[in-house]
């Protein structure tokens, strides 16, 4: 029974408490709290913040504690803070010496906060907190909050320091702050940044009360950089695009007054520009930084792994594509030792330094294996450098360095080297290619050097060094050498005007020197004013004139010729240039014939050329000539006068194929000829030939003649005189007056020789009484004839100079036919 009574007592006691609690709760929520507590809360908020506040309701929940609904704080008409619901349980703990008010948890649902940054860097919410008041009497109670939970929060942020104002919103904010015994406070938060593509931001951390140190980790996902453009304006760049994901370990040490951070971030499709330069890239960044609150100094260092980069707008370079790099940076500079990119459609590897961010200077060193044909296109199209050559094949290793301040205000300083492995090129005015080119080129935007450069031309190996300076008005210095050639050249190029200040060289043992101007402003009429001096060993002509090898072998020129040549005029039409040349040779040889003290003067003007060959020594005699040639006519008519005086024929024949023949005599001749250089069949002229003290029977023509006349050796016959007058017409050489005289025999007659080597002649033979043919056959007949006719006979010659045919006629037959021609070459025979 007692047990039942106890249970009933407990039950009714509990029921009474419930009823009393319900009555008390009803009283609190309907009478006390809506009246006094609600008014007290509003009054306290308005007094503390100096802002207007409103509160829909306040109630007490036995489980949640005190609950505030629809609390709002206003700045004028602008709602600064709105809380849909805030709840907290309150416990008063009298067990401590100082009475404590313990709040286990504050819960805030769906808060809305308006945050504004106003000039000069003032945050509006700071106005809600009371300024520091004078110290008051110590309160009997202190408040301890164990935790705060915020859910469904929304923040509108406006930065009015920019014009127009910058605004962004945060949504779905959750925040938990709680005590972690014994000595720390921990927190976690997450929210969404409302941008074109919502970004997720989260943070967690711990504040250690004893060390006064905050350690936290922040993560950012899908941050759109272009949503924060106003904050990049101080950097002088325009950000166009980019998405960032990042994590940051942050440490705030209040004792040391430092903030340190360790950041790992990735950015994709980042695009920004500064002045005329625009950049697009992806990157992975790892960085560490520390900020000292005491002196506001910030120090940092980090690395960035850049991929898929592209840079546009750098003058001269144009677009850099496929950029990748590993970059290290700090407050003083940025370096990248491993950079790869495509520039001018060529792959490059590079090193980059950006020094002194306050006055930034960009330096770059790049290298590339490249196709030389493409390299020339770059020089022409991008660097505006036009070379007078065409590269048809070749590879090379290019090293390029660039240095320029940023922003770029002028053409960057560019230097480079090109190590040519092998190449082939042709010059604009030379058809034969230069092959197997190897060597180094050094260049800037205004200079080109090469040292040394080797190449093959016409199967000969050459080496060259030189430079080309100032591409706007180039000056050329060139040294060229081979086993045969040595050349030193200096020239200036002013537009289409080339000034050769020096072109000195040697070719084997020949020497030359050239100066002058070449004006190529009109490619159809290139004008030149050239002055040259030469010392030419005629044996050296074989190689440069290789295509005339057969002719040169026949002519066999030898000797040293000194010459001065001055040329002025349109070299596209050399015939009408003004040309003056003086040539001199102490001892010269052509066709094996030797001449001494030879000089020649050549003068050309207005299409007319005058050639003067003053007397020179030739086999104990002299030779001289004058010639005029008209280039202004398609047929090129000419006039020639030549003289031969006292040439020793015996010495002359020793330098000919007739050296074994017994020939002698002294030769004199004079000739005047005219005709057309393009048509030798129109040749005409006249002349005289005189031979004294001659031995001529060894010649083909006289051998046959002698066999007809003489029965014994006739080779020792010496003419006192040989004479011929001739004229040339209709492709024949004619003579009407041919005479040979000696004490024993006399010959006279007339004849002709054709340009085709044909010969026709009729000769009268007079024999002395001491030289009568012996008896027998034709000789007997001749003796009888001579006795009856005054020792006189007629011999006719037909055939060719190489094979003449001789026939005898008596005086009763017609002695001479009407012949128009000359036999002078037949008399002297044919050396061939």
BELMOQUI-V866665 format. One record per residue. N is the residue number from 1. BURIAL is b if it has 16 or more other ideal C-beta (glycine too) atoms within 10 Angstrom, else e. Layout:
N/BURIAL
N/BURIAL
//
This chain:
1/e
2/e
3/e
4/e
5/e
6/e
7/e
8/e
9/e
10/e
11/e
12/e
13/e
14/e
15/e
16/e
17/e
18/e
19/e
20/e
21/e
22/e
23/e
24/e
25/e
26/e
27/e
28/b
29/b
30/e
31/e
32/e
33/b
34/e
35/e
36/e
37/b
38/b
39/e
40/e
41/b
42/b
43/e
44/e
45/b
46/e
47/e
48/e
49/b
50/e
51/b
52/b
53/b
54/e
55/b
56/e
57/e
58/b
59/b
60/b
61/e
62/e
63/e
64/e
65/b
66/b
67/b
68/b
69/e
70/e
71/b
72/b
73/b
74/b
75/b
76/e
77/e
78/e
79/b
80/b
81/b
82/b
83/b
84/b
85/b
86/b
87/b
88/b
89/b
90/e
91/e
92/e
93/e
94/e
95/e
96/e
97/e
98/e
99/e
100/e
101/e
102/e
103/b
104/e
105/b
106/b
107/b
108/b
109/b
110/e
111/b
112/b
113/b
114/b
115/b
116/b
117/b
118/e
119/e
120/e
121/e
122/e
123/e
124/b
125/e
126/e
127/e
128/b
129/e
130/e
131/e
132/e
133/e
134/e
135/e
136/e
137/e
138/e
139/e
140/e
141/e
142/e
143/e
144/e
145/e
146/e
147/b
148/b
149/e
150/b
151/e
152/e
153/b
154/b
155/b
156/b
157/b
158/b
159/b
160/e
161/e
162/e
163/e
164/e
165/e
166/b
167/e
168/e
169/b
170/b
171/e
172/e
173/b
174/e
175/b
176/b
177/b
178/b
179/e
180/e
181/e
182/e
183/e
184/b
185/e
186/e
187/b
188/e
189/b
190/e
191/b
192/b
193/b
194/b
195/e
196/e
197/e
198/e
199/b
200/e
201/b
202/e
203/b
204/e
205/b
206/e
207/b
208/e
209/e
210/e
211/e
212/e
213/b
214/b
215/b
216/b
217/e
218/b
219/e
220/b
221/b
222/e
223/b
224/b
225/b
226/b
227/b
228/e
229/e
230/e
231/e
232/e
233/e
234/e
235/e
236/e
237/b
238/e
239/b
240/b
241/e
242/b
243/b
244/b
245/b
246/b
247/e
248/b
249/e
250/b
251/b
252/b
253/b
254/e
255/e
256/e
257/e
258/b
259/b
260/b
261/b
262/e
263/b
264/e
265/b
266/e
267/b
268/e
269/e
270/b
271/b
272/b
273/e
274/e
275/e
276/e
277/b
278/b
279/b
280/b
281/b
282/b
283/b
284/b
285/b
286/e
287/b
288/e
289/b
290/b
291/b
292/e
293/e
294/e
295/e
296/e
297/e
298/e
299/e
300/e
301/e
302/b
303/e
304/b
305/e
306/b
307/e
308/e
309/b
310/b
311/b
312/e
313/b
314/b
315/e
316/e
317/b
318/b
319/e
320/b
321/b
322/e
323/b
324/b
325/b
326/e
327/b
328/e
329/b
330/e
331/e
332/e
333/e
334/b
335/b
336/b
337/e
338/e
339/b
340/b
341/b
342/e
343/b
344/b
345/e
346/b
347/e
348/b
349/e
350/b
351/b
352/b
353/e
354/b
355/e
356/e
357/e
358/e
359/e
360/e
361/e
362/b
363/b
364/b
365/b
366/b
367/b
368/b
369/e
370/b
371/e
372/b
373/b
374/e
375/b
376/b
377/e
378/b
379/b
380/e
381/e
382/e
383/e
384/e
385/b
386/e
387/e
388/e
389/e
390/e
391/b
392/e
393/e
394/b
395/e
396/b
397/e
398/b
399/b
400/b
401/b
402/b
403/e
404/b
405/e
406/b
407/e
408/b
409/e
410/e
411/e
412/b
413/e
414/b
415/e
416/b
417/b
418/b
419/e
420/b
421/e
422/e
423/b
424/b
425/b
426/e
427/e
428/e
429/e
430/e
431/e
432/e
433/b
434/b
435/b
436/e
437/b
438/b
439/b
440/b
441/b
442/e
443/b
444/e
445/e
446/e
447/e
448/b
449/b
450/b
451/e
452/e
453/b
454/e
455/b
456/b
457/e
458/e
459/e
460/e
461/e
462/b
463/e
464/b
465/e
466/b
467/b
468/b
469/e
470/e
471/b
472/e
473/e
474/b
475/b
476/b
477/b
478/b
479/b
480/b
481/b
482/b
483/e
484/e
485/b
486/e
487/b
488/b
489/b
490/b
491/b
492/b
493/b
494/e
495/e
496/e
497/e
498/b
499/b
500/b
501/e
502/e
503/b
504/e
505/b
506/b
507/b
508/e
509/e
510/b
511/b
512/b
513/e
514/b
515/b
516/b
517/b
518/b
519/b
520/b
521/e
522/e
523/e
524/e
525/e
526/b
527/b
528/b
529/b
530/b
531/b
532/b
533/b
534/b
535/e
536/b
537/b
538/b
539/b
540/b
541/b
542/e
543/e
544/e
545/e
546/e
547/e
548/e
549/e
550/e
551/e
552/b
553/e
554/e
555/e
556/e
557/b
558/e
559/b
560/b
561/b
562/e
563/b
564/e
565/b
566/e
567/b
568/b
569/b
570/b
571/b
572/e
573/e
574/e
575/b
576/b
577/b
578/e
579/b
580/e
581/b
582/b
583/b
584/b
585/b
586/e
587/e
588/b
589/b
590/e
591/e
592/e
593/e
594/b
595/b
596/e
597/e
598/b
599/e
600/b
601/e
602/b
603/e
604/b
605/e
606/e
607/e
608/e
609/b
610/e
611/b
612/e
613/b
614/e
615/e
616/b
617/e
618/b
619/b
620/e
621/b
622/b
623/b
624/e
625/b
626/b
627/b
628/b
629/b
630/b
631/b
632/e
633/e
634/e
635/e
636/b
637/b
638/b
639/e
640/b
641/b
642/b
643/b
644/b
645/b
646/e
647/b
648/b
649/b
650/b
651/e
652/b
653/b
654/e
655/e
656/b
657/e
658/b
659/e
660/e
661/b
662/e
663/b
664/b
665/b
666/b
667/b
668/b
669/b
670/e
671/b
672/b
673/b
674/e
675/b
676/b
677/e
678/e
679/e
680/e
681/e
682/e
683/b
684/e
685/b
686/e
687/b
688/e
689/b
690/b
691/b
692/b
693/b
694/b
695/b
696/b
697/b
698/b
699/b
700/b
701/b
702/b
703/b
704/b
705/b
706/b
707/e
708/b
709/b
710/b
711/e
712/e
713/e
714/b
715/e
716/e
717/b
718/e
719/b
720/e
721/e
722/b
723/b
724/b
725/b
726/b
727/b
728/b
729/b
730/e
731/e
732/b
733/b
734/b
735/b
736/b
737/e
738/b
739/b
740/b
741/e
742/b
743/e
744/b
745/b
746/b
747/b
748/e
749/b
750/b
751/b
752/b
753/b
754/b
755/e
756/e
757/e
758/e
759/b
760/b
761/b
762/b
763/b
764/b
765/b
766/e
767/b
768/e
769/e
770/e
771/b
772/e
773/b
774/e
775/e
776/e
777/e
778/e
779/b
780/e
781/e
782/b
783/b
784/e
785/b
786/b
787/e
788/e
789/e
790/e
791/b
792/e
793/b
794/b
795/b
796/b
797/b
798/e
799/e
800/b
801/b
802/e
803/e
804/b
805/e
806/b
807/e
808/b
809/e
810/e
811/e
812/e
813/e
814/e
815/e
816/b
817/e
818/e
819/b
820/b
821/b
822/b
823/b
824/b
825/b
826/b
827/b
828/b
829/b
830/e
831/e
832/e
//
